[in-house]
Amino acid sequence: MTAQTGTRRGLAAGSSLFLATLLLAVAACHPAGEITAGKRIEVRWEERQLLLVGDARTGSARVFHMRAAPLLIGEMRAPGRTAVRDIRIDAARQRVWILGEAAVYVHDARTWSLIRRIPAPAAAADRLELAADGGPLLLGDDGRRLARIEPTHFTVEAVRLAGN
């Protein structure tokens, strides 16, 4: 026993070794595919002091008020949406556009409720951009424009490539 701490050196070393072994055993049992977290999409709406956070694993988008400290004030969910790839805010029309894995979802920015699910070539789309009229453009990972959604009637205008 040491005079300063009143502990036994052998016991302290054994405990450290046991904890290290336990940590390695737990890490070895964890599947490698689940270690990586899904992509998180964050969009700030400065005028309303909001932060929208989309979860690529669950398909939900949470809304936080950022005045003093982050406060969860809403959540946007949609039937069948299992991922969030991108989020865009149309402040003029009070809409939130969310790119899912197989469709684009438009939500009301006041109530966070789903307005419409728009089947679109979203599987090939990597991100959204809003046109001047508020309609979202679906863009590929290389920035190529794949489709455009008309913001009033929610019709999809696919881009035709030369030779097709």
HELIX and SHEET records of a PDB file:
HELIX    1   1 ARG A    9  CYS A   29  1                                  21    
HELIX    2   2 ALA A   32  GLU A   34  5                                   3    
HELIX    3   3 GLU A   46  ARG A   48  5                                   3    
SHEET    1   A 4 ARG A  40  TRP A  45  0                                        
SHEET    2   A 4 LEU A  50  ASP A  55 -1                                        
SHEET    3   A 4 ALA A  61  HIS A  65 -1                                        
SHEET    4   A 4 LEU A  71  MET A  76 -1                                        
SHEET    1   B 4 ASP A  86  ASP A  90  0                                        
SHEET    2   B 4 ARG A  95  LEU A  99 -1                                        
SHEET    3   B 4 ALA A 103  ASP A 108 -1                                        
SHEET    4   B 4 LEU A 114  PRO A 119 -1                                        
SHEET    1   C 4 ARG A 127  LEU A 130  0                                        
SHEET    2   C 4 PRO A 136  LEU A 139 -1                                        
SHEET    3   C 4 ARG A 145  ILE A 149 -1                                        
SHEET    4   C 4 VAL A 156  ALA A 158 -1                                        
END                                                                             
